[in-house]
């Protein structure tokens, strides 16, 4: 999958080996008053921390902010990076 940043198309950052692929991913643990934010896939028992794949030319900080905005739909910024 490609995303557009300006006029540059960014692909998921993937490392290919002989018999496998490794996708570089980020995840956020968001704690508020002893509660941790988890996402759930609708109609399943699958829970996960928000996050996703890092794109080429993207820092991990940029990736997690983009993923949080895509998945949760809010304007996030990192406090302790």
Buried (B, 14 or more C-beta within 10 A) or exposed (E): EEBEBEEEEBEBBEEEEEEEEEEBBBEBEEEEEEEEEEEEEEEEEEEEEBBBBBBBEBEEEBBBBBBBEEBBEEEBEEEEE
